[in-house]
């Protein structure tokens, strides 16, 4: 008998929690007409420091978190949850009244956003964002693609969805992801885990994935940040981001690194192969953006 009571006690909090979560989600949707769309998006790149930059920004008193509180940094609307519709998307952001309260309390403009590194890479995201929020500001973190690919693999490995070593995973990428991009375009409500999980090499061809954004948004709406700048001087990069968003200065006590992945160095032969692979892609990116992007592939 006692074991049955214990099981009931364990189930009741879970049931209550689920009901609370459902109620909050429903409330957000029902009040969506009072919730303005976001002012900014951090659209990438994956493993480029998006989690760290997001956590720095939401410590600013004029950058509220997503709603409900368990949402960490993204709704994933423009890639995974497009089928849910605009009211569902709006439900993640503060109401007009909440914005006004913050502005009155802190004497400055509120800036609401989300950080979703798959947005930059998804073939339909730029078109979707431009259609719904043509004046939104976009922040793009760009990391040395060799380091980015290796870090991406480490994350997948840690999360238990990558059984292959890095060299084997790179070799398997074309077969694993074959047809996924085309299917995402053909089936707008489809979401592809392989396209998100196993695109180690493909994601580093940055210009290929940025062109749809550059074609649809004025350059003044885009802020490109080398991830290495964020890692080397987070305070300066944070201040540059605040300036871009039109936010008043706000100093943070520290800039700890979020979501880091420590490991052994990348094998020299793989590094050399990837560096050579990305060389023409990186040079095209530098020319298009007019940025130095001082990565090791650059010929002096």
C-alpha positions in Angstrom: 0.0 0.0 0.0 2.8 2.4 0.9 4.4 1.9 -2.4 1.2 2.9 -4.2 0.9 6.0 -2.1 4.5 6.9 -2.9 3.9 6.5 -6.6 0.8 8.7 -6.4 2.8 11.4 -4.6 5.4 11.3 -7.4 2.7 11.6 -10.1 0.7 14.4 -8.6 3.4 17.1 -8.9 4.1 16.1 -12.5 0.4 16.4 -13.3 0.2 19.8 -11.7 3.3 21.0 -13.5 1.9 19.8 -16.8 -1.4 21.6 -16.2 0.4 24.8 -15.2 2.6 24.7 -18.3 -0.5 24.1 -20.5 -2.3 27.0 -18.9 0.6 29.4 -19.4 1.0 28.4 -23.1 -2.8 28.8 -23.6 -2.6 32.2 -21.8 0.2 33.4 -24.1 -1.7 32.4 -27.2 -4.9 34.0 -26.0 -3.1 37.3 -25.3 -1.0 37.2 -28.5 -2.7 40.3 -30.0 -1.1 42.2 -27.1 2.3 40.8 -27.7 4.4 42.7 -30.3 6.8 40.8 -32.5 10.5 40.8 -31.5 12.9 43.6 -32.3 15.9 41.4 -33.0 17.0 37.8 -33.8 20.3 36.2 -33.2 20.3 33.8 -36.2 23.6 32.0 -35.9 25.9 30.4 -36.2 25.5 27.2 -34.2 28.5 26.7 -31.8 29.5 30.3 -32.4 28.6 31.8 -29.0 24.9 32.4 -29.5 24.1 31.1 -26.0 26.7 33.3 -24.3 25.6 36.4 -26.2 22.0 35.7 -25.4 22.7 35.3 -21.7 24.6 38.5 -21.6 21.8 40.4 -23.3 19.0 39.1 -21.0 20.9 40.4 -18.0 20.2 43.9 -19.4 17.2 45.3 -17.6 15.6 46.3 -20.9 15.9 42.9 -22.6 13.2 40.6 -21.2 13.3 36.9 -21.3 10.9 34.8 -23.4 7.5 33.7 -22.0 6.9 31.3 -20.3 10.0 31.2 -18.2 11.1 27.7 -19.2 11.8 28.9 -22.8 15.5 29.4 -22.8 16.5 31.5 -25.9 14.3 30.5 -28.8 10.8 29.5 -30.0 12.3 27.7 -33.0 9.3 29.1 -34.9 10.9 29.8 -38.3 12.3 26.3 -38.7 10.6 23.7 -36.4 7.3 25.2 -35.4 6.2 27.1 -38.5 2.9 25.2 -38.7 1.8 26.6 -35.3 1.2 30.1 -36.7 1.8 33.7 -35.8 -0.3 33.8 -32.6 1.7 30.9 -31.2 4.9 32.8 -32.1 3.8 36.0 -30.5 2.9 34.2 -27.3 6.6 33.9 -26.5 7.1 37.6 -26.1 6.1 40.2 -23.5 2.9 42.2 -23.8 2.7 45.9 -24.6 2.0 46.6 -20.9 5.1 44.7 -19.8 7.2 46.6 -22.2 5.8 49.9 -21.0 6.4 49.0 -17.4 10.1 48.1 -18.1 10.6 51.3 -20.1 9.1 53.4 -17.3 11.1 51.7 -14.6 14.5 51.8 -16.4 14.1 54.9 -18.6 14.9 53.4 -22.0 13.6 51.4 -24.9 12.8 47.8 -24.5 14.4 45.4 -27.0 12.9 41.9 -27.3 14.5 39.1 -29.2 15.4 35.4 -29.4 18.4 33.4 -30.4 18.0 30.5 -32.8 21.2 29.4 -34.7 19.3 27.1 -37.1 17.5 30.2 -38.6 20.6 31.2 -40.5 21.0 27.7 -42.0 17.3 26.9 -42.7 16.5 27.4 -46.4 13.1 29.0 -45.8 13.8 31.1 -42.6 15.0 34.3 -44.3 11.9 34.4 -46.5 9.6 33.7 -43.5 11.3 36.3 -41.3 11.2 39.0 -44.0 7.5 38.3 -44.6 6.6 38.7 -41.0 9.2 41.2 -39.6 10.8 43.1 -42.5 12.3 45.7 -40.1 13.8 43.3 -37.5 17.4 43.5 -36.6 19.6 40.5 -37.2 22.7 39.5 -35.3 25.1 36.9 -36.9 28.0 35.3 -35.1 30.6 33.9 -37.4 33.2 31.4 -36.1 36.2 29.9 -37.8 34.3 27.1 -39.6 36.9 24.5 -38.8 36.5 25.1 -35.1 32.7 25.4 -35.5 32.4 22.0 -37.2 34.5 20.3 -34.5 32.6 21.9 -31.7 29.3 20.9 -33.4 30.4 17.3 -33.5 31.5 17.4 -29.8 28.0 18.7 -28.9 26.3 16.0 -30.8 28.6 13.4 -29.3 27.9 14.7 -25.8 24.2 14.6 -26.4 24.3 11.0 -27.4 23.2 11.3 -31.0 26.5 10.9 -32.7 28.1 7.4 -32.5 30.8 8.2 -35.1 34.2 9.8 -34.5 34.7 13.2 -36.2 36.4 11.9 -39.3 33.7 9.3 -39.9 31.0 11.8 -39.2 32.4 14.1 -41.8 32.5 11.3 -44.3 29.0 10.2 -43.5 27.5 13.7 -43.7 26.5 13.7 -47.5 24.6 10.4 -47.1 23.0 11.3 -43.8 21.7 14.6 -45.0 21.0 13.7 -48.7 17.7 15.3 -49.9 16.9 16.9 -46.5 17.3 20.5 -47.7 15.2 19.8 -50.8 12.5 18.2 -48.6 12.5 21.2 -46.2 11.7 23.4 -49.2 9.1 21.1 -50.8 7.3 20.4 -47.5 7.1 23.7 -45.5 5.9 22.0 -42.3 8.7 19.4 -42.3 11.5 19.5 -39.7 14.7 17.6 -40.3 16.8 16.3 -37.4 19.6 15.1 -39.7 19.7 18.6 -41.3 20.1 20.1 -37.8 22.3 17.4 -36.2 24.8 16.2 -38.8 25.6 19.2 -41.1 29.1 19.7 -39.7 30.8 20.7 -42.9 27.8 22.3 -44.7 27.1 24.9 -42.0 30.5 26.4 -42.4 29.8 27.5 -45.9 28.5 30.7 -44.4 28.0 32.9 -47.5 25.8 30.2 -49.1 23.4 30.5 -46.2 23.6 34.2 -45.6 22.8 35.2 -49.2 19.0 34.8 -48.7 19.3 37.2 -45.7 21.5 39.7 -47.5 19.0 39.8 -50.4 16.0 40.5 -48.2 17.3 42.8 -45.5 19.1 46.1 -45.6 22.7 45.9 -44.5 22.0 48.3 -41.7 19.7 45.7 -40.1 22.6 43.1 -39.9 25.3 43.0 -37.3 28.1 40.5 -38.1 30.3 39.6 -35.1 33.3 37.3 -35.3 32.9 34.7 -32.6 36.6 35.1 -31.9 36.0 38.7 -30.9 33.3 37.5 -28.4 35.6 34.9 -27.0 38.6 37.3 -26.8 36.8 40.4 -25.5 33.2 39.7 -24.5 32.7 43.0 -22.9 33.5 45.0 -26.0 31.4 42.7 -28.2 28.5 43.1 -25.8 28.8 46.8 -25.9 28.9 46.8 -29.7 25.7 44.7 -29.7 23.9 47.1 -27.3 24.8 50.0 -29.6 23.4 48.1 -32.6 20.2 47.5 -30.7 19.9 51.1 -29.5 20.1 50.1 -25.9 21.7 52.2 -23.2 25.0 51.0 -21.7 24.8 48.5 -18.9 27.8 46.8 -17.4 27.9 43.2 -16.4 29.9 41.9 -13.4 31.3 39.0 -15.5 31.1 37.3 -18.9 31.3 33.6 -18.2 31.2 31.3 -21.2 28.0 29.3 -21.6 27.7 25.9 -23.3 31.4 25.3 -23.7 32.8 22.0 -24.9 36.3 21.1 -23.7 38.2 18.3 -25.4 41.4 17.2 -27.1 42.6 19.3 -30.0 41.5 18.5 -33.5 43.8 16.1 -35.3 46.3 17.9 -37.5 45.4 16.2 -40.7 41.6 16.8 -40.3 42.3 20.5 -39.5 44.5 20.8 -42.6 41.8 19.2 -44.8 39.0 21.4 -43.5 41.1 24.5 -43.6 41.8 24.0 -47.3 38.2 23.1 -48.0 36.9 26.3 -46.4 39.5 28.6 -47.9 37.6 29.7 -51.0 34.3 29.9 -49.1 35.9 32.1 -46.4 37.5 34.4 -49.0 34.2 34.8 -50.8 32.5 35.7 -47.5 35.2 38.3 -46.6 34.8 39.9 -50.0 31.0 40.0 -49.7 30.9 41.3 -46.2 34.0 43.5 -46.3 35.3 42.0 -43.1 38.7 40.7 -42.2 37.6 37.5 -40.4 41.1 36.7 -39.4 40.9 32.9 -39.4 43.8 30.6 -40.0 42.9 29.8 -43.6 43.8 33.3 -44.7 46.9 33.5 -46.8 49.1 36.4 -45.6 
